[in-house]
Amino acid sequence: MNVTIEEQNRLVVPGERIALSRIRAYIMDMSYRAGLDDHTARRLRRAVDEIASNSIIYGYEQSGMNGTIEVSALLDATTLTIILEDTAPPFDPRQHQAPDDLDLPAEQRTIGGWGIAIAMRGVDHFAYEYTGQRNRHIFQIYRQTLKR
């Protein structure tokens, strides 16, 4: 899925944990501009936050790299699309093996590994591509089905 990124509505932050609050605020702002309800906006924020956190912690910090995270929003009549890009080593979260005990009570579940699974369930469509030496994570929320 090739998405053209519009230069307006773009946030560029350092690939550091302190930047996560700016990413969260940006996602909420774009969600409200798109007319999403609070529950849906928070789901989208949680999904983007999980992937951004992984990019920062595992992609930059643990590999000893520095870089940026770029977040863009595309809005049309039916969808809000958020694109998160980084220059960390390639990582396709769709290939991550999630624990298989999601339906168990929380106290019986495996500890760890849940963030990506929760992120994927928090959006209507998720895509990943590695292009131009960049990880590109694409999150889509269908606006017309989520407005209440």
N, C-alpha and C positions, 0 to 999 in steps of 0.2 A: 504494500500500500504506500504509494508515494504521495506525500502531502506537501503542498507548497506552503511555506511558512510566510505569513505576512509580517513585515517589519514592524508595523504598529502592533500594539498589544504584546510586546515582547519584554521579558525581564531577564537580565543577565546578572548573575550573582557568583561570587567565588564558591568553589566546591568545598565549602567548610560548613560545619554543623550550625554555626551562628546564622547562616543564610536561610536555614529552614523556615524561620518565622516569616521572612519576606516572601518565600515561595507559598506558604500557607495563606498569607494575606492576599497575595495575587490570585490564587485559585478561588478564594471566597469572593473577591471582587468580580472576577470574570463570571462566576456562577450566578451572582445576583444580577449582573448585567444581562445574563442569558435568561433570567426569569426562573431559575431553578428554586424549588422550595428548600427550606433549611436542611431537611434530612438528606436530600439528594446532593446538595452542595457539600455537606459534611462527608458523605460517602466518597465523593470525588476528591475532596481534600485529603482524606485518609489514604486513598489509592496513590495519588501523586506523591504524598509525603513519604510513603513507604519506599517507593522506587527512588525518590531523590535521596532519602537517607541511605539506602543501599549503595547508591552511586558514590556518595560522599565517604561513607565508612569503608566499604569494601573496595570501591573503585579507586578512590584517591588516597585516603589515609593509609590503608593497609598495604597499598602498593607503593607508597612513598611518592606519589605523584601530586602535582598541583594542577588545577584546571578550573574551569567554570562550568556552571549549569545554566542553560538557557531554557526558558519556559515561554511558550507562545500560545496564544488562543486564537482559534478560528470559530466564528459563529455564523451559522446560516439558519434558515427557517426551521430546520428539524434537529440540528445537532450543535452541541458545544464540543469542540475538539481541543484538547490540551496536548501540546507536544513538548516533551522534556528531552533535552539533548545534553550529552556530556562527552568528554574526550577520554574518559577512563578506559581501561581495557574492556574489550567486548564482553558483554554479558546479556544473554537473552533470558529474561525472567520466565518466559513460557517453558523453558527447559528445566526449570527448578522443580525438583520432586517434593511436592507438599506432603506433609504427614497425612495418612489416610484415616485418621480418627476424628475428623471434624464433627461428626454427628454424635460423638460421645460427650457426656457432661465435661465441663472445663477441668474439673479436678482429675479426670481420667485421661486427658489428652497428653500427647507428647509435648514436652517443653521445647520451644524454639521451632523455627521454620514456618510459622503461620503468616507472617507479614505479607509475603508475596501472594499467597493464596487468598488472603482477605482483600488485597488490592485488586486482584483479577476479578473477584466477585463484586467489587464495588462499582464497576462501570459496565456499560452496555456492550462495549467493544474495546479490546486492547490489542494493539499491534506493536511489533518491535522490528526494527531494521538497523543494520549497521551500514552506514553509508558515509563516505568522505571522512573516514577515520573517526566517526562519531556514533555513539549509541543514540538511537532515536526511539523513544517510548511514546506511543500515541494512545491517548485515552479518549473515548467518546461516550457522551451521554446523549441519549435521544430526548430532546426537549419536549416534544408533544406528548409523549407517553408518561412523563414524569411530573408534569404540572398537575397540581391538585386543586 
